[in-house]
Amino acid sequence: MLGFAAFVLLIPLAITSTNKMVKRLGARRWLWLHRSIYVLSALAVAHFWWLVKKDITEPFSFAVLLAALFVIRLLYLLHQQRQASSASVGSQTA
């Protein structure tokens, strides 16, 4: 059930992946919709984990990989925010 829910929730992402749909939805709504991939990927890993009965090595490796990607993304966002705040502070003092 969890895997099916993740699959069904991926359909709007596939439909709205064109430039035309970005313009139609507006950048803010499109971005919000496409950021749902973080939740959907976690659902997919949970589905895979629940599907495997004995040897959870493979689902565990996918979960670790997904967690590493989340951490990398978070660090990237924090780095961008620091750069933006230091750029705004630099422009205010000039």
C-alpha positions in Angstrom: 0.0 0.0 0.0 2.8 2.4 0.9 4.6 1.7 -2.4 1.4 2.3 -4.4 0.8 5.5 -2.6 4.3 6.7 -3.4 3.8 5.7 -7.0 0.5 7.5 -7.3 2.0 10.6 -5.8 4.8 10.5 -8.3 2.3 10.9 -11.2 1.8 14.7 -10.7 5.6 15.1 -10.7 5.8 13.4 -14.0 3.0 15.4 -15.5 4.3 18.8 -14.3 8.0 18.3 -15.3 7.7 20.4 -18.5 8.6 24.0 -18.9 5.0 24.7 -20.0 3.7 23.3 -16.7 6.2 25.4 -14.7 4.7 28.5 -16.3 1.2 27.3 -15.9 1.5 26.4 -12.2 3.8 29.3 -11.3 7.3 28.8 -10.1 6.4 28.8 -6.4 3.7 26.1 -6.7 5.8 24.0 -9.1 8.7 24.1 -6.7 6.6 23.2 -3.7 5.2 20.2 -5.7 8.6 19.0 -6.8 10.1 19.3 -3.4 7.6 16.6 -2.3 10.1 14.1 -3.9 11.9 14.1 -0.6 8.9 12.7 1.2 8.2 10.3 -1.7 11.7 8.9 -1.8 11.5 8.2 1.9 8.2 6.4 1.4 9.8 4.3 -1.4 12.7 3.3 0.8 10.2 2.4 3.6 8.2 0.4 1.2 11.3 -1.5 0.1 12.3 -2.1 3.7 8.9 -3.5 4.6 8.9 -5.7 1.4 12.0 -7.5 2.4 11.5 -10.1 5.1 14.9 -11.5 6.0 18.0 -9.9 4.6 17.6 -6.1 5.0 21.1 -5.3 3.7 19.9 -3.9 0.4 17.0 -1.7 1.8 19.4 -0.6 4.6 22.0 0.5 2.0 19.3 2.4 0.1 18.2 4.1 3.3 21.8 5.1 4.1 22.3 6.4 0.6 19.1 8.4 0.8 20.0 9.8 4.2 23.5 10.8 2.9 21.8 12.6 -0.1 19.5 14.4 2.3 22.5 15.5 4.4 24.3 16.7 1.3 21.3 18.6 0.2 20.8 20.2 3.6 24.5 21.3 3.7 24.2 22.7 0.3 21.1 24.8 1.3 22.9 26.0 4.4 25.9 27.0 2.4 23.7 28.9 -0.1 21.9 30.7 2.8 25.3 31.8 4.3 26.4 33.1 1.0 23.2 35.0 0.5 23.3 36.5 3.9 27.0 37.5 3.6 26.3 39.1 0.2 23.4 41.1 1.6 25.6 42.2 4.6 28.4 43.2 2.2 26.1 45.2 0.0 24.7 47.1 3.1 28.1 48.1 4.3 29.3 49.3 0.9 
